[in-house]
Amino acid sequence: MKERIFLSSPHMSDEGYEMHYINKAFDSNFIAPVGENIVKFENELADKVGSNAAVALSSGTAAIHLALKAAGVGEGDIVFCPTLTFSASANPIIYQNATPVFIDSDYKTWNMDPVVLEEAFIKYPSVKAVIVVHLYGLSADMDRILNICRKYDVTVIEDAAESLGTFYKGRPTGTIGDFGVFSFNGNKIITTSGGGMLISDDVNRIEKARFWATQSKDEAIHYEHSELGFNYRMSNVVAGIGRGQLKVLKDRIKKKRYIYEFYKRELGELKRIEFMPNNDWDEPNYWLSSVLLPENIKPLEVIEALQKENIESRPLWKPMHMQPFFKEYNYLGTKVSEDLFKRGICLPSDTKMSDYSLQRVCEVLKGFW
Ligand SMILES: *Cc1c(COP(=O)(O)O)cnc(C)c1O
């Protein structure tokens, strides 16, 4: 069996930074959701992206949930969400008993289409919040999206789970809207094995999120609760991994970009292949290199052929409005997301890949032409 090639797997630093911080947690016996690593991880990440405040949480999903809560989203409220995304963008809307309206993608960004968004506001002027996703490390058209959202005075939550390190017009994704969400799940550009972060320039709202995430414990020696609480905090051990990983974020982006450029060079000339969008406002983190195949080459057949070579790949995200669980909710658009899903494939973008591994992937793809 040939050596396995992963889509995107955890990649700890060669220097052992992560173990250094984990050991610090063990040595001080702070094996709990309090401790130095958490505070420092929050500060280091906030500094890196230039945000006023951050709270480390158990997952990116938890961060989206608390952002919605902080935006005042509750029972029956409408929230706009891109249809082309991972389900974790949309699930927290349901946790809050709110109602998602799914917005189509734009070919120019693969992300939320500002034209459809504008139509959505006309149809649902009472909307409470908008979730914008930066898929695969590509930024959404934030200026146009924000212009519309500011007109209607709604909270903008950036789901930057896939785009840590991406810049939009020189600004880090996650810091452009009212709230930013990052994920450190196993396949993300840096990982803590599992975890997330919620950031905002509004310190008070982050403090409130921290309070909810720690079971909403009021100031009292006995446990006093005047609000519903959640157990959403990150542990001090996990935060140590995050601190180590932050130190190599730059290297990971560099390698992801190398992978993208390798594919572009090797596959870019194939007839009617289309690479993921490349907008001049964008400085992506290249989390997953993705392409659209010509109509006559089915992504599932390519994925199967790669699998036979022990290579992992995936279709683009299946749109939420096509998911059995979300089918009953409204969707606005012209099926761009469905077309992307039908033709798209995420190529292995593992930062541990050698040129030889990249070549193995390219050979399988070229075989289809
Ligand atoms: C990974 C991901 C999330 C969820 O993050 P978790 O840490 O796994 O909960 C949310 N949105 C998008 C777009 C993601 O890719």
The ligand as an SDF file (V2000), in Angstrom:
LIG
                    3D

 15 15  0  0  0  0  0  0  0  0999 V2000
  -14.6310   23.7210   11.2130 C   0  0  0  0  0  0  0  0  0  0  0  0
  -15.6770   24.7030   10.9450 C   0  0  0  0  0  0  0  0  0  0  0  0
  -16.5340   25.1630   11.9570 C   0  0  0  0  0  0  0  0  0  0  0  0
  -16.6280   24.5480   13.3190 C   0  0  0  0  0  0  0  0  0  0  0  0
  -15.5290   24.5070   14.0820 O   0  0  0  0  0  0  0  0  0  0  0  0
  -15.3910   23.3900   15.2190 P   0  0  0  0  0  0  0  0  0  0  0  0
  -14.2110   23.8530   16.0020 O   0  0  0  0  0  0  0  0  0  0  0  0
  -15.1650   22.0910   14.5210 O   0  0  0  0  0  0  0  0  0  0  0  0
  -16.6410   23.3840   16.0300 O   0  0  0  0  0  0  0  0  0  0  0  0
  -17.4300   26.1630   11.6480 C   0  0  0  0  0  0  0  0  0  0  0  0
  -17.5120   26.6750   10.4210 N   0  0  0  0  0  0  0  0  0  0  0  0
  -16.7350   26.2480    9.4190 C   0  0  0  0  0  0  0  0  0  0  0  0
  -16.8840   26.8870    8.0830 C   0  0  0  0  0  0  0  0  0  0  0  0
  -15.8100   25.2330    9.6360 C   0  0  0  0  0  0  0  0  0  0  0  0
  -15.0690   24.7840    8.6200 O   0  0  0  0  0  0  0  0  0  0  0  0
  1  2  1  0
  2  3  1  0
  2 14  2  0
  3  4  1  0
  3 10  2  0
  4  5  1  0
  5  6  1  0
  6  7  2  0
  6  8  1  0
  6  9  1  0
 10 11  1  0
 11 12  2  0
 12 13  1  0
 12 14  1  0
 14 15  1  0
M  END
$$$$
